[in-house]
Amino acid sequence: MTTVPAEPTGRLSDAWRHCVGTGRVELALRRDYQDSLALIQRDIGFRHIRGHGLFSDGMGVHRPYDHEGVRHVHHSFTYVDQIVDAYLAAGIRPFLELGFMPAELASGSRTVFWWRGNVTPPRSHREWAALVRSTIAHLVDRYGLDEVRTWPIEVWNEPNLPDFWQDADETAYHRLYEVTAHAVKEVDAGLQVGGPAISPGADDWLERFAEFAEHREVPVDFVSKHAYSSGPAQHVPFGVHQTLAPASDLLDQFATPRVLLKGTRLADLPVHITEFNSSYRPDNPIHDTAFHAAYLAPVLAHGGDHTDSFSYWTFSDMFEETGVPTALFHGGFGLLTHRQIRKPTYHLYAFMARMGPDLLALGDDHLVTRHPDGRITVLAWAPVDPTGEIPGPDRHVLRLSLPVGAGEVFVRRSTVDDEHGNAWTAWRHMGSPRSPKPGQLDVLHEASEPARAHRRLPAREGRVDLDLTLTRHEITLVELTPVADETPAWWDERRLLGGTAT
């Protein structure tokens, strides 16, 4: 039995809620995307959203033209405005990522993804700086300086990878960052700009980025990097499989920037993990499983101890980096499918959103909080084996003594595991239909609902003993509310069928 203290040990970090990832920002022009965003904001409520391709050609921002033999550039913000308006209407703010390179400004033709994001440096840094200044100035003019100052501005994405930055040229990235950061600050010194947005395995870039920023006196307001825990891809048609490191490896990656930057000019800056997940591959089906929710539960619970934010990549399977999905559960690592079906990891986030602000206990398999009105919330998870060598225990027992005050408590338990709150399992039982019919979709939406149970427990000396038995890969949310019993004195259930009360 674990005795949970009656007094808070601190505040529960909400670093998990600061930001969430999305596919290329152009997708936000779609109505089904906006409906999915509204759903996730209703149940979870992220504060910022980050995606690629703000300057890609599909956004139509950079529009050069010739007039009387002279080259001019027009900047158009029609799509940018529609997207930001949609974000703000959904109660979420942009975490701006500046990229990719407009084709008419690019120094080369190298691209990434089927929608051809150009990953080459600008052929004119002066013209790139004008693009950045014009865009940020427009946003300030349209949405107000106080608002845009709350939007972090990140320079590029994973420049340490040749797929995302030509030849992974670090010197060229530093030049791009310097030009971009000064252009942002020319609009307003209070705007937040940062980087280098590196992928895992390139932490040496952080130290050199700090040296470069200090030597060149370049503005840096936050440091960003990404964290994933998967190994090399084993390809199958329309998908991949990968090994996973223990979830604690993600926490180690979260902590790395502060360790490496200690003693540098960047040491005390906010650290944002602007992408994290188990696998970096959207076509890895591990994202759809109950295992995945149980695997990431300790990361959400403990991640705020190491970083200012960690952004799940991505909120929806409407993503398309590996092409348009070939089936309902192929082609996305979102919390939602592209048909707005909630996955087990979605429920993990929704459970976290229902936790209280006061932290009472945090263990290897549980998190306990209290709300201002006295409610106690418990998030518990079954341990998993990330190697896949064993399936994990059939049962995991957790016994807690909780401080609830006098009287009785109403107990509500919401459960997600391999069979409950798990549309992936139902879809597999259906025969994995590529394009489920309307009736099948209804079943899958129903299957994605957590199982719920209710009971009532007495308190003894201000405490309740809560015994939980979790199934394999289960996450569970238990909410305990003091009972104010308003049952009439004359009520007796023995009379329901005409019996006589005694």
N, C-alpha and C positions, 0 to 999 in steps of 0.2 A: 504494500500500500504506500503510495506517495502522498505525503501531506502537503497540500498547496497552501502557501502562507496567506494570511488574511489581508495583509497590507501589500500594495503594489511594489514591485521591484524596479519600476520605471515605466516608460511609455512604450507601447508597441510601435516599432518602426513601420512606416508605410512606404519605404523605399521601393517595394514591389509595385506600387501603384503609380509611381511618378510618371512612367512612360510605357507605351506599348508600341510594338512595331507593326508595320503594314507593308503590303506590296507597293509597287510604284504608285506615287501619289495620284497619278492620272486615273486610277481605278475609282477614286472617290467621286468621280463624275457620274458613276452608275448608281441607279436607284437601289438595286439590291445590296450594294456595298453600304450605302447610307442606312438602309434598314438594319443590316447586321451591326453597324456601329452603334445605332440607337439601342439595340438589344444589349450589347455588351456594356454600354454606359449605364443602362438601367440596372443591371445586375451587379456590376463591378465598379465602374466609375473611375477610369484612368484620367490622369491630369494632362498628359501630353501624348502625342502620336508622332512617330518618325517613319519616314519611308524614302525610297530612292526616286531619282528622276525629276527633281523640280525643274531642272534646266534642259531635260531631254527634249527632243524635237516634238514629241507628241503633246507637250505642254504649250508649244508655240510662243515662248517668251522672247527668244532672240530672233529678230526678223530683219536681217540686212536687206538693203535694196540699193539700186543705182538710180541716180537722178542727175541728168545732164553730165553724165560721165564721171560722177563722183559717188563713191560708196558711202552710204549712210546706214545707221542701225536704228530700227524702231523696236521698242520693248513693249510687248503686249501682255497684259495680265488678266485677260478674260477668264482663262481656266484657273489660274492661281486664285483669283477672287472667289470663283464658285466653290473651289475646294476648301479654302479657308473658311468661307461662310458656312459650309456644311459641317466642318469640324466644330466651329464655335456654336452652331445651333445644337450640336450633339453634346455640348458641355465639355469639349476637349480642345486643348491648344496645340499648335504645331511645335514640334521639336525639329527645326529646319535642318535638313541636310543639303548642302550646296553641291550639286552634281546632277547628272553627268554633263559632259561637254556638248553644247550645241554643235551640230555637224558643220555649220558655216563658220564656226570659231575654232574647230578642232585642228590640231596639227597633224592628225593621222586618221586612219579609217578603222582602227581596231575597236570592236564593240563587244558587249556582253549581253546575254539573254536574247530571246527571239525578238524582243521589241527594240533591240539594238541600241543599248545605252553606250555612248561613246566614252572610252576610258583614256583618251590621250590628253596631254596638256594643251592649253590654249596656244594658238599660234601668235596671239597678241595678249600679253598680260594686261596691257592698258585697256583693251576692249573687254577682257574678262572683268577687270575691276569696275569698269563702267556698268557692266551687267549686274554685278553684285550691288553696287551703290544704288542703281536705279530700282532694283527689286526691293531692297530693304527700305529705301525711302518711300516707295509706293505703299508698302505695308504699314509703315508708320503713319503716312498720310491717311490711309483708309481706316486703320483700326486704332490709331492713337499710340503715342509714344509709351505711355505707362503700360499698355497692353503688350506691345511688342517687346518691351524690355523683359517680359516674363518668358519669352520664347528663346530657349537656347539655340544657337546657330553653330552647326558642326560643319567643318570643312572636309568634304569628300567622304568616301567610304572605303575602308580597308586598302589603303594605298600600298601596303606591304605585299599585296598579291598581284601578280601580273594580270590576272583576269579583270581586276578592278582599276589598275593604274599602270599604264604602259611601262613594261620592264621593271615594275616595282621600284622605280627610280626615286630614292629617298631625297636626294638633293632637289629634284624637280618638284617633289611634294612640298618640301620646305619653302621653296620659292612660291608655289601656289598658295600655301598657307599664309605666308607673309603678305602677299598682295591682297588676299581676301580679307584677312584680319584688319588690315589698315583701311580697306574700303568700307568694312562694316563700321569701324570706329569713326570714320569721317561722317557717317550719318548721325551717330550719337555715341558718345563715349560710354554711356551706361548700358549699351547692348552687350549681350553675353556671346562670346565667340570662343570656340575651342576645337580640340582634336587630340590625337591624330586618327581616332576611329580605327585602330588596328585590329586585325584578327588574332586569334590565339596563336602562340608560337612565335610572336614577334615582339616580345617585351623589351628587347634591346632598343627598339625604336623609341621607347618612352624616355630613356635616359638621353639619347641623342636629341630628341625633340626638346627636352628641357635645356640642354646645352645650346642648341640653336636659338631658342626663344630668348635666353639670357644674353647670348652674344650679340644678337641682332636687335634686342629690345623690342621684341614682337609681342603684341597683346595676346594673352591666353587667360581666359576666365574659368575654364574647366578642362579637365582631362577626360578623354573617352577611349574606350576599348571594347572588345567583344569577348564573349566566353562561350565555348562549346565543349562538350565532353565526349564526343564520339571519335571513333577511329576511321581508318580508310574505308571507302565504300565498296561493298560487294554488290555488283550490279545484277539485277534481274530485269526482265522487260517492264518498263514503266515504273521502276522503283529501285531502291537500294536497301541493303541491310548493313549494319555496322555494330562493332563492339562499343561498349560504353565504359567509361571510367566511373568510379563511385561518385555520387552527387557531391561529396565533399571536395572533389576536384574543382567544381564550379566555384565553391566558396573560396578556395585557394586562389583561383584566377581573379575573383573580385578583389581580393586583398592585395594583389601584386602591385598595382600602381603606387599605393601609398608607401609600400616597402621600398620600391626602386627609386621613388622621387624624394625620399627623405633627404633633407639637406640641400635640396635644389630650390630654385625660385618658385617651382610649381607645387611644393610640398603640401601646402595648406589649402589648395584649391579643391572644389567639389570634384568627385570622381563619378562619372556616369558610365555604366555598362550599357551601351546603347543597342546591343543585341545579346541575348543569351538564349540557350535552349540545350537540350541533350544533343541532338543531331543538327548539323547545319544544312542538312538536305531536306527540302520540302517533300521529296518523294519517299521518305523513310516512314513506313506505317507505324513505327513505334509511337509517334505523336498521338495516335488515335486511341491508345490503349489505357486501361486502368493502371497498368504498371507505371505509365508515364506520370500520372498524377501522384502516385505514392513516391515515385523516384524524386520528383521535384518538391514535394511538401517540405522537407527540411531546408531546402534552398530558400523558399519563400519565407519560412519562419526565421532563419538565421541570417539571410543575406544582408539585411540592413545594418548588421554589426560591422560590415566590411566596406560598404560603399554607399554613396548618396542615392543612387538609383540603379535598378537593373531591369531592362526592358525586354519582355518576352517577345520573341520573334517567331510568329506574328499573330495578330488577333484573328485573322480569317484565312481560310484556304483559298480565298479569292486573291491569288498571289502570282502565279504563272511564270516564275523564273525558269522553270523547266518546261514551260509550255502550258497550253490549256489542259485542265485536268481530264484524264481519260475515264474516270469513274468517280462516284461520290466520294470515296475516301482515298483517291489517288491525286497527288499533286499539291499537298499543302501541309504545313505544320502549324496551322492556326488553332486557336481555341474553339473556333466555329468552323464547320464545313461551309462550302460555298452555297449550301442550301439551308443555312442558319440552324443546323443541328449542333447542339452543344456537346462537346467532348468531355471526358473525365477531367482533363486539366482545366477546362473552363470552370467546372464545379469547384475545383481547388481554389481558383481565384475568387469565385463567388462566395465560398465559405470564408476566405480571408476577409472579404468585404463586410462580413457580418460579425467579425471579431470586435471586441471592445477596445477602447484606447488605453486602458490601464493593464499593464503586463503583470500577471501574478506568477506564472511559471513557464519555463521553456526548457523542454527536455529533448532527448533523442527521438522520441516518438509522439510528443504532444506539445501543445501550446494552450495556455489557459489565460483568459483575459476577463476583465469586468467592465461593464457599462456604467455610466453615471447613475442610471436608475436601479442599480443593484444586480442586474442580470449577469450571470456567469456564462461564458462561452468556452467550449473546449474543442479544439481541432486535434484529432488524433490520426495517425497513419501507421500502416503496417510496414515493417522493414522489407526491403527488396534486395535481391542479388543482381547487381548490374551486369555481372558477367554472363548471366543466363545459364550458368552451369547447374544451378538448382532453381526450382520454381519459386522458392520462398516458402515460409511456413504456411501451413493450412490455416492456422489460428495464431493470433497474437493477442495476448491478454494484457490489459492495462487497468490498474485499480488506483483511483484517485480519491482522496478526502478533500472535499471542496468547501470553502467558507461561504455559506449562503444565508446566515442569519436564522432566526427562529421560524417555526412553522413548517410548512410543506412547500415543495417546489414542483412546478410543471416542467417535465422533461420532454424536449423535442429532439429527435435524432434523425439526421439526414445522412444517407449512406450511398457511397459510390464504390463499386468494385467491379470484378470481371463480369458480373451478371446484372448489376443495377446501375442506373444512370450511365449506361454504356451502349450507345447506338451502334458502335463498331461490332459488338458481339451479336446484336440482333441482325445487323446487315450480313454478317458472315453466315448466320443461321438461314437467312433468306436465300443464300446462294450468291452473295456479293453482286447484286444487280448493278450494272453500270449506270443506268438511268432509271432509278426507282419510279414506279407509277405513283400517282397521287395517293392511293390507298396505302402503298408501302411507305411513302414519306410520312404519312400520318402515324404509322406504327413506329417508325424510327424516331420521330419527334417525341412520341410517348415513351419510347425506350430510353431516351436521353434524360428523362426525369429521375432525380435521385429517389431511392426508396426512403420512406418516412415512417417513423414510429413514435408513439406518444405514451407517456406514463406519468405517474405521480410518485414522488418519494418523500418520506418524512425526514426532517432534520433533527439531529440529536446534538445538543450542546452547540447549536449554530453551525453544524456541518452535515454534509451529505456524503455518503460513500457511493461512488459511482464505479460500477464494474463494467468494463467494456471488453467484449471479445470481438476482435476484428478478423475478417476473412482475408485470404490472400489478396494483396494489392489494394486493400480497402483504404479509403480516406473517409472520415466521418466527422460531422459537426454535431455537437451536443449543446443545446441551449437550455439553461436552467433559469426559470422565472419564478419568483416568489408567488405563491397562490394567495389570492384574496378571495376566499370562498364565499360565494353569494347564494349557495344552495338554500332554498326555503327549508324551514324547520320541519315542515310536514312531508317533505319529499322522502319517498322510500321506494327503491327500485323493485322491491318484492311485490309491489302493487301493479306492475306493468301488465301482467297477465291475469289481473283480478284477484291476486292473492291478498292476504291480510298481513299487515305490518304488526310486529310484536314489540 
